[in-house]
Amino acid sequence: MTNFKIEKDKLLSELDSEIKLNPDNEILKSLNRILNSYQSVSELNGILSRTVVDSLGFEFKIGEKLIEFENYFSDFSNSIRSAELRRLAKKLIKENTRITFYGKAWSESKADWIYFDKVFDLKKIRNKLAFGENIIEHQNLDVRSGLESGFIDTNTNEGIMGKIKTTANNV
């Protein structure tokens, strides 16, 4: 499971098959509508899992698959294709570092970025995780567009960003 859209489409197809076999089951139809409404992992909010547990139960195999899908993609690090940045994101999540934003960092961005509520020591992280040349350091010191510091993978354009320690010079 790595691509949200592909996995979502597989589940929708399986749900359609279950609905054909159980045309009177309104819970299956509701789950289909809910899943179909999601356009990105950032919209996952636990409703699929709660609906399965509260209303559908485990009478259908699709219920387990929906819970697994939601659990997997609710961890934003699983959506990062860059192995090196995914490793950093998982480390930060394991340390309970709060995610402040996940998604497209700006309107023209083609890749998702994860922002963490933490000041990064870029050199220390780079050395500890032994990043390759494709991982570049990024800093934005423009207060209008947002202070950030982190890493971008030049192969995937994905980013992992943290806060910048504010000083009189950059605020």
MODELLER restraints for C-alpha pairs under 7 A, 6 or more apart:
rsr = mdl.restraints
at = mdl.atoms
rsr.add(forms.Gaussian(group=physical.xy_distance, feature=features.Distance(at['CA:1:A'], at['CA:7:A']), mean=6.66, stdev=0.5))
rsr.add(forms.Gaussian(group=physical.xy_distance, feature=features.Distance(at['CA:2:A'], at['CA:78:A']), mean=6.90, stdev=0.5))
rsr.add(forms.Gaussian(group=physical.xy_distance, feature=features.Distance(at['CA:2:A'], at['CA:79:A']), mean=6.41, stdev=0.5))
rsr.add(forms.Gaussian(group=physical.xy_distance, feature=features.Distance(at['CA:4:A'], at['CA:41:A']), mean=6.92, stdev=0.5))
rsr.add(forms.Gaussian(group=physical.xy_distance, feature=features.Distance(at['CA:12:A'], at['CA:32:A']), mean=6.35, stdev=0.5))
rsr.add(forms.Gaussian(group=physical.xy_distance, feature=features.Distance(at['CA:15:A'], at['CA:28:A']), mean=6.87, stdev=0.5))
rsr.add(forms.Gaussian(group=physical.xy_distance, feature=features.Distance(at['CA:15:A'], at['CA:32:A']), mean=6.28, stdev=0.5))
rsr.add(forms.Gaussian(group=physical.xy_distance, feature=features.Distance(at['CA:15:A'], at['CA:62:A']), mean=6.98, stdev=0.5))
rsr.add(forms.Gaussian(group=physical.xy_distance, feature=features.Distance(at['CA:19:A'], at['CA:28:A']), mean=6.28, stdev=0.5))
rsr.add(forms.Gaussian(group=physical.xy_distance, feature=features.Distance(at['CA:19:A'], at['CA:29:A']), mean=6.73, stdev=0.5))
rsr.add(forms.Gaussian(group=physical.xy_distance, feature=features.Distance(at['CA:27:A'], at['CA:55:A']), mean=6.93, stdev=0.5))
rsr.add(forms.Gaussian(group=physical.xy_distance, feature=features.Distance(at['CA:27:A'], at['CA:56:A']), mean=6.41, stdev=0.5))
rsr.add(forms.Gaussian(group=physical.xy_distance, feature=features.Distance(at['CA:31:A'], at['CA:48:A']), mean=6.62, stdev=0.5))
rsr.add(forms.Gaussian(group=physical.xy_distance, feature=features.Distance(at['CA:41:A'], at['CA:73:A']), mean=5.89, stdev=0.5))
rsr.add(forms.Gaussian(group=physical.xy_distance, feature=features.Distance(at['CA:41:A'], at['CA:74:A']), mean=6.47, stdev=0.5))
rsr.add(forms.Gaussian(group=physical.xy_distance, feature=features.Distance(at['CA:42:A'], at['CA:102:A']), mean=6.74, stdev=0.5))
rsr.add(forms.Gaussian(group=physical.xy_distance, feature=features.Distance(at['CA:44:A'], at['CA:70:A']), mean=6.73, stdev=0.5))
rsr.add(forms.Gaussian(group=physical.xy_distance, feature=features.Distance(at['CA:44:A'], at['CA:74:A']), mean=6.23, stdev=0.5))
rsr.add(forms.Gaussian(group=physical.xy_distance, feature=features.Distance(at['CA:48:A'], at['CA:66:A']), mean=6.65, stdev=0.5))
rsr.add(forms.Gaussian(group=physical.xy_distance, feature=features.Distance(at['CA:48:A'], at['CA:67:A']), mean=6.78, stdev=0.5))
rsr.add(forms.Gaussian(group=physical.xy_distance, feature=features.Distance(at['CA:49:A'], at['CA:66:A']), mean=6.82, stdev=0.5))
rsr.add(forms.Gaussian(group=physical.xy_distance, feature=features.Distance(at['CA:49:A'], at['CA:67:A']), mean=4.94, stdev=0.5))
rsr.add(forms.Gaussian(group=physical.xy_distance, feature=features.Distance(at['CA:52:A'], at['CA:63:A']), mean=5.61, stdev=0.5))
rsr.add(forms.Gaussian(group=physical.xy_distance, feature=features.Distance(at['CA:58:A'], at['CA:64:A']), mean=6.83, stdev=0.5))
rsr.add(forms.Gaussian(group=physical.xy_distance, feature=features.Distance(at['CA:72:A'], at['CA:78:A']), mean=6.82, stdev=0.5))
rsr.add(forms.Gaussian(group=physical.xy_distance, feature=features.Distance(at['CA:73:A'], at['CA:79:A']), mean=6.72, stdev=0.5))
rsr.add(forms.Gaussian(group=physical.xy_distance, feature=features.Distance(at['CA:77:A'], at['CA:86:A']), mean=5.44, stdev=0.5))
rsr.add(forms.Gaussian(group=physical.xy_distance, feature=features.Distance(at['CA:77:A'], at['CA:89:A']), mean=5.58, stdev=0.5))
rsr.add(forms.Gaussian(group=physical.xy_distance, feature=features.Distance(at['CA:77:A'], at['CA:90:A']), mean=5.99, stdev=0.5))
rsr.add(forms.Gaussian(group=physical.xy_distance, feature=features.Distance(at['CA:80:A'], at['CA:86:A']), mean=5.50, stdev=0.5))
rsr.add(forms.Gaussian(group=physical.xy_distance, feature=features.Distance(at['CA:82:A'], at['CA:153:A']), mean=6.83, stdev=0.5))
rsr.add(forms.Gaussian(group=physical.xy_distance, feature=features.Distance(at['CA:82:A'], at['CA:156:A']), mean=6.50, stdev=0.5))
rsr.add(forms.Gaussian(group=physical.xy_distance, feature=features.Distance(at['CA:84:A'], at['CA:131:A']), mean=6.55, stdev=0.5))
rsr.add(forms.Gaussian(group=physical.xy_distance, feature=features.Distance(at['CA:85:A'], at['CA:160:A']), mean=6.65, stdev=0.5))
rsr.add(forms.Gaussian(group=physical.xy_distance, feature=features.Distance(at['CA:97:A'], at['CA:116:A']), mean=6.53, stdev=0.5))
rsr.add(forms.Gaussian(group=physical.xy_distance, feature=features.Distance(at['CA:97:A'], at['CA:117:A']), mean=6.47, stdev=0.5))
rsr.add(forms.Gaussian(group=physical.xy_distance, feature=features.Distance(at['CA:98:A'], at['CA:116:A']), mean=5.76, stdev=0.5))
rsr.add(forms.Gaussian(group=physical.xy_distance, feature=features.Distance(at['CA:98:A'], at['CA:117:A']), mean=5.45, stdev=0.5))
rsr.add(forms.Gaussian(group=physical.xy_distance, feature=features.Distance(at['CA:99:A'], at['CA:114:A']), mean=6.99, stdev=0.5))
rsr.add(forms.Gaussian(group=physical.xy_distance, feature=features.Distance(at['CA:99:A'], at['CA:115:A']), mean=5.76, stdev=0.5))
rsr.add(forms.Gaussian(group=physical.xy_distance, feature=features.Distance(at['CA:99:A'], at['CA:116:A']), mean=4.50, stdev=0.5))
rsr.add(forms.Gaussian(group=physical.xy_distance, feature=features.Distance(at['CA:99:A'], at['CA:117:A']), mean=6.18, stdev=0.5))
rsr.add(forms.Gaussian(group=physical.xy_distance, feature=features.Distance(at['CA:100:A'], at['CA:115:A']), mean=5.44, stdev=0.5))
rsr.add(forms.Gaussian(group=physical.xy_distance, feature=features.Distance(at['CA:100:A'], at['CA:116:A']), mean=5.49, stdev=0.5))
rsr.add(forms.Gaussian(group=physical.xy_distance, feature=features.Distance(at['CA:100:A'], at['CA:117:A']), mean=6.10, stdev=0.5))
rsr.add(forms.Gaussian(group=physical.xy_distance, feature=features.Distance(at['CA:101:A'], at['CA:114:A']), mean=5.86, stdev=0.5))
rsr.add(forms.Gaussian(group=physical.xy_distance, feature=features.Distance(at['CA:101:A'], at['CA:115:A']), mean=5.04, stdev=0.5))
rsr.add(forms.Gaussian(group=physical.xy_distance, feature=features.Distance(at['CA:102:A'], at['CA:112:A']), mean=6.74, stdev=0.5))
rsr.add(forms.Gaussian(group=physical.xy_distance, feature=features.Distance(at['CA:102:A'], at['CA:113:A']), mean=5.75, stdev=0.5))
rsr.add(forms.Gaussian(group=physical.xy_distance, feature=features.Distance(at['CA:102:A'], at['CA:114:A']), mean=4.59, stdev=0.5))
rsr.add(forms.Gaussian(group=physical.xy_distance, feature=features.Distance(at['CA:102:A'], at['CA:115:A']), mean=6.36, stdev=0.5))
rsr.add(forms.Gaussian(group=physical.xy_distance, feature=features.Distance(at['CA:103:A'], at['CA:112:A']), mean=4.52, stdev=0.5))
rsr.add(forms.Gaussian(group=physical.xy_distance, feature=features.Distance(at['CA:103:A'], at['CA:113:A']), mean=5.47, stdev=0.5))
rsr.add(forms.Gaussian(group=physical.xy_distance, feature=features.Distance(at['CA:103:A'], at['CA:114:A']), mean=6.76, stdev=0.5))
rsr.add(forms.Gaussian(group=physical.xy_distance, feature=features.Distance(at['CA:104:A'], at['CA:110:A']), mean=6.96, stdev=0.5))
rsr.add(forms.Gaussian(group=physical.xy_distance, feature=features.Distance(at['CA:104:A'], at['CA:111:A']), mean=6.09, stdev=0.5))
rsr.add(forms.Gaussian(group=physical.xy_distance, feature=features.Distance(at['CA:104:A'], at['CA:112:A']), mean=4.75, stdev=0.5))
rsr.add(forms.Gaussian(group=physical.xy_distance, feature=features.Distance(at['CA:104:A'], at['CA:113:A']), mean=6.14, stdev=0.5))
rsr.add(forms.Gaussian(group=physical.xy_distance, feature=features.Distance(at['CA:105:A'], at['CA:112:A']), mean=6.86, stdev=0.5))
rsr.add(forms.Gaussian(group=physical.xy_distance, feature=features.Distance(at['CA:105:A'], at['CA:113:A']), mean=6.10, stdev=0.5))
rsr.add(forms.Gaussian(group=physical.xy_distance, feature=features.Distance(at['CA:111:A'], at['CA:157:A']), mean=5.68, stdev=0.5))
rsr.add(forms.Gaussian(group=physical.xy_distance, feature=features.Distance(at['CA:111:A'], at['CA:158:A']), mean=5.19, stdev=0.5))
rsr.add(forms.Gaussian(group=physical.xy_distance, feature=features.Distance(at['CA:112:A'], at['CA:158:A']), mean=5.51, stdev=0.5))
rsr.add(forms.Gaussian(group=physical.xy_distance, feature=features.Distance(at['CA:112:A'], at['CA:159:A']), mean=6.93, stdev=0.5))
rsr.add(forms.Gaussian(group=physical.xy_distance, feature=features.Distance(at['CA:113:A'], at['CA:158:A']), mean=5.43, stdev=0.5))
rsr.add(forms.Gaussian(group=physical.xy_distance, feature=features.Distance(at['CA:113:A'], at['CA:159:A']), mean=4.47, stdev=0.5))
rsr.add(forms.Gaussian(group=physical.xy_distance, feature=features.Distance(at['CA:113:A'], at['CA:160:A']), mean=5.71, stdev=0.5))
rsr.add(forms.Gaussian(group=physical.xy_distance, feature=features.Distance(at['CA:114:A'], at['CA:159:A']), mean=6.39, stdev=0.5))
rsr.add(forms.Gaussian(group=physical.xy_distance, feature=features.Distance(at['CA:114:A'], at['CA:160:A']), mean=5.03, stdev=0.5))
rsr.add(forms.Gaussian(group=physical.xy_distance, feature=features.Distance(at['CA:114:A'], at['CA:161:A']), mean=6.23, stdev=0.5))
rsr.add(forms.Gaussian(group=physical.xy_distance, feature=features.Distance(at['CA:115:A'], at['CA:160:A']), mean=5.99, stdev=0.5))
rsr.add(forms.Gaussian(group=physical.xy_distance, feature=features.Distance(at['CA:115:A'], at['CA:161:A']), mean=4.66, stdev=0.5))
rsr.add(forms.Gaussian(group=physical.xy_distance, feature=features.Distance(at['CA:115:A'], at['CA:162:A']), mean=5.68, stdev=0.5))
rsr.add(forms.Gaussian(group=physical.xy_distance, feature=features.Distance(at['CA:116:A'], at['CA:161:A']), mean=6.12, stdev=0.5))
rsr.add(forms.Gaussian(group=physical.xy_distance, feature=features.Distance(at['CA:116:A'], at['CA:162:A']), mean=4.92, stdev=0.5))
rsr.add(forms.Gaussian(group=physical.xy_distance, feature=features.Distance(at['CA:117:A'], at['CA:162:A']), mean=6.04, stdev=0.5))
rsr.add(forms.Gaussian(group=physical.xy_distance, feature=features.Distance(at['CA:117:A'], at['CA:163:A']), mean=6.26, stdev=0.5))
rsr.add(forms.Gaussian(group=physical.xy_distance, feature=features.Distance(at['CA:118:A'], at['CA:162:A']), mean=5.22, stdev=0.5))
rsr.add(forms.Gaussian(group=physical.xy_distance, feature=features.Distance(at['CA:118:A'], at['CA:163:A']), mean=5.49, stdev=0.5))
rsr.add(forms.Gaussian(group=physical.xy_distance, feature=features.Distance(at['CA:119:A'], at['CA:162:A']), mean=5.39, stdev=0.5))
rsr.add(forms.Gaussian(group=physical.xy_distance, feature=features.Distance(at['CA:119:A'], at['CA:163:A']), mean=4.68, stdev=0.5))
rsr.add(forms.Gaussian(group=physical.xy_distance, feature=features.Distance(at['CA:119:A'], at['CA:164:A']), mean=5.59, stdev=0.5))
rsr.add(forms.Gaussian(group=physical.xy_distance, feature=features.Distance(at['CA:119:A'], at['CA:165:A']), mean=6.17, stdev=0.5))
rsr.add(forms.Gaussian(group=physical.xy_distance, feature=features.Distance(at['CA:120:A'], at['CA:150:A']), mean=6.84, stdev=0.5))
rsr.add(forms.Gaussian(group=physical.xy_distance, feature=features.Distance(at['CA:120:A'], at['CA:162:A']), mean=5.85, stdev=0.5))
rsr.add(forms.Gaussian(group=physical.xy_distance, feature=features.Distance(at['CA:122:A'], at['CA:150:A']), mean=6.73, stdev=0.5))
rsr.add(forms.Gaussian(group=physical.xy_distance, feature=features.Distance(at['CA:134:A'], at['CA:153:A']), mean=5.52, stdev=0.5))
rsr.add(forms.Gaussian(group=physical.xy_distance, feature=features.Distance(at['CA:134:A'], at['CA:154:A']), mean=5.20, stdev=0.5))
rsr.add(forms.Gaussian(group=physical.xy_distance, feature=features.Distance(at['CA:134:A'], at['CA:155:A']), mean=6.40, stdev=0.5))
rsr.add(forms.Gaussian(group=physical.xy_distance, feature=features.Distance(at['CA:135:A'], at['CA:151:A']), mean=6.27, stdev=0.5))
rsr.add(forms.Gaussian(group=physical.xy_distance, feature=features.Distance(at['CA:135:A'], at['CA:152:A']), mean=5.57, stdev=0.5))
rsr.add(forms.Gaussian(group=physical.xy_distance, feature=features.Distance(at['CA:135:A'], at['CA:153:A']), mean=4.49, stdev=0.5))
rsr.add(forms.Gaussian(group=physical.xy_distance, feature=features.Distance(at['CA:135:A'], at['CA:154:A']), mean=6.27, stdev=0.5))
rsr.add(forms.Gaussian(group=physical.xy_distance, feature=features.Distance(at['CA:136:A'], at['CA:151:A']), mean=5.53, stdev=0.5))
rsr.add(forms.Gaussian(group=physical.xy_distance, feature=features.Distance(at['CA:136:A'], at['CA:152:A']), mean=5.35, stdev=0.5))
rsr.add(forms.Gaussian(group=physical.xy_distance, feature=features.Distance(at['CA:136:A'], at['CA:153:A']), mean=6.38, stdev=0.5))
rsr.add(forms.Gaussian(group=physical.xy_distance, feature=features.Distance(at['CA:137:A'], at['CA:150:A']), mean=5.82, stdev=0.5))
rsr.add(forms.Gaussian(group=physical.xy_distance, feature=features.Distance(at['CA:137:A'], at['CA:151:A']), mean=4.64, stdev=0.5))
rsr.add(forms.Gaussian(group=physical.xy_distance, feature=features.Distance(at['CA:137:A'], at['CA:152:A']), mean=6.46, stdev=0.5))
rsr.add(forms.Gaussian(group=physical.xy_distance, feature=features.Distance(at['CA:138:A'], at['CA:149:A']), mean=5.59, stdev=0.5))
rsr.add(forms.Gaussian(group=physical.xy_distance, feature=features.Distance(at['CA:138:A'], at['CA:150:A']), mean=5.26, stdev=0.5))
rsr.add(forms.Gaussian(group=physical.xy_distance, feature=features.Distance(at['CA:138:A'], at['CA:151:A']), mean=5.49, stdev=0.5))
rsr.add(forms.Gaussian(group=physical.xy_distance, feature=features.Distance(at['CA:138:A'], at['CA:152:A']), mean=6.67, stdev=0.5))
rsr.add(forms.Gaussian(group=physical.xy_distance, feature=features.Distance(at['CA:139:A'], at['CA:148:A']), mean=5.65, stdev=0.5))
rsr.add(forms.Gaussian(group=physical.xy_distance, feature=features.Distance(at['CA:139:A'], at['CA:149:A']), mean=4.27, stdev=0.5))
rsr.add(forms.Gaussian(group=physical.xy_distance, feature=features.Distance(at['CA:139:A'], at['CA:150:A']), mean=6.50, stdev=0.5))
rsr.add(forms.Gaussian(group=physical.xy_distance, feature=features.Distance(at['CA:140:A'], at['CA:146:A']), mean=6.95, stdev=0.5))
rsr.add(forms.Gaussian(group=physical.xy_distance, feature=features.Distance(at['CA:140:A'], at['CA:147:A']), mean=5.37, stdev=0.5))
rsr.add(forms.Gaussian(group=physical.xy_distance, feature=features.Distance(at['CA:140:A'], at['CA:148:A']), mean=5.18, stdev=0.5))
rsr.add(forms.Gaussian(group=physical.xy_distance, feature=features.Distance(at['CA:140:A'], at['CA:149:A']), mean=6.37, stdev=0.5))
rsr.add(forms.Gaussian(group=physical.xy_distance, feature=features.Distance(at['CA:141:A'], at['CA:147:A']), mean=5.12, stdev=0.5))
rsr.add(forms.Gaussian(group=physical.xy_distance, feature=features.Distance(at['CA:141:A'], at['CA:148:A']), mean=6.91, stdev=0.5))
rsr.add(forms.Gaussian(group=physical.xy_distance, feature=features.Distance(at['CA:141:A'], at['CA:170:A']), mean=6.37, stdev=0.5))
rsr.add(forms.Gaussian(group=physical.xy_distance, feature=features.Distance(at['CA:143:A'], at['CA:171:A']), mean=6.59, stdev=0.5))
rsr.add(forms.Gaussian(group=physical.xy_distance, feature=features.Distance(at['CA:147:A'], at['CA:163:A']), mean=6.55, stdev=0.5))
rsr.add(forms.Gaussian(group=physical.xy_distance, feature=features.Distance(at['CA:147:A'], at['CA:164:A']), mean=6.02, stdev=0.5))
rsr.add(forms.Gaussian(group=physical.xy_distance, feature=features.Distance(at['CA:148:A'], at['CA:161:A']), mean=6.12, stdev=0.5))
rsr.add(forms.Gaussian(group=physical.xy_distance, feature=features.Distance(at['CA:148:A'], at['CA:162:A']), mean=5.74, stdev=0.5))
rsr.add(forms.Gaussian(group=physical.xy_distance, feature=features.Distance(at['CA:148:A'], at['CA:163:A']), mean=4.99, stdev=0.5))
rsr.add(forms.Gaussian(group=physical.xy_distance, feature=features.Distance(at['CA:148:A'], at['CA:164:A']), mean=5.49, stdev=0.5))
rsr.add(forms.Gaussian(group=physical.xy_distance, feature=features.Distance(at['CA:149:A'], at['CA:161:A']), mean=5.44, stdev=0.5))
rsr.add(forms.Gaussian(group=physical.xy_distance, feature=features.Distance(at['CA:149:A'], at['CA:162:A']), mean=5.31, stdev=0.5))
rsr.add(forms.Gaussian(group=physical.xy_distance, feature=features.Distance(at['CA:149:A'], at['CA:163:A']), mean=5.94, stdev=0.5))
rsr.add(forms.Gaussian(group=physical.xy_distance, feature=features.Distance(at['CA:149:A'], at['CA:164:A']), mean=5.86, stdev=0.5))
rsr.add(forms.Gaussian(group=physical.xy_distance, feature=features.Distance(at['CA:150:A'], at['CA:160:A']), mean=5.63, stdev=0.5))
rsr.add(forms.Gaussian(group=physical.xy_distance, feature=features.Distance(at['CA:150:A'], at['CA:161:A']), mean=4.20, stdev=0.5))
rsr.add(forms.Gaussian(group=physical.xy_distance, feature=features.Distance(at['CA:150:A'], at['CA:162:A']), mean=5.71, stdev=0.5))
rsr.add(forms.Gaussian(group=physical.xy_distance, feature=features.Distance(at['CA:151:A'], at['CA:159:A']), mean=5.54, stdev=0.5))
rsr.add(forms.Gaussian(group=physical.xy_distance, feature=features.Distance(at['CA:151:A'], at['CA:160:A']), mean=5.39, stdev=0.5))
rsr.add(forms.Gaussian(group=physical.xy_distance, feature=features.Distance(at['CA:151:A'], at['CA:161:A']), mean=6.37, stdev=0.5))
rsr.add(forms.Gaussian(group=physical.xy_distance, feature=features.Distance(at['CA:152:A'], at['CA:158:A']), mean=5.63, stdev=0.5))
rsr.add(forms.Gaussian(group=physical.xy_distance, feature=features.Distance(at['CA:152:A'], at['CA:159:A']), mean=4.29, stdev=0.5))
rsr.add(forms.Gaussian(group=physical.xy_distance, feature=features.Distance(at['CA:152:A'], at['CA:160:A']), mean=6.61, stdev=0.5))
rsr.add(forms.Gaussian(group=physical.xy_distance, feature=features.Distance(at['CA:153:A'], at['CA:159:A']), mean=6.42, stdev=0.5))
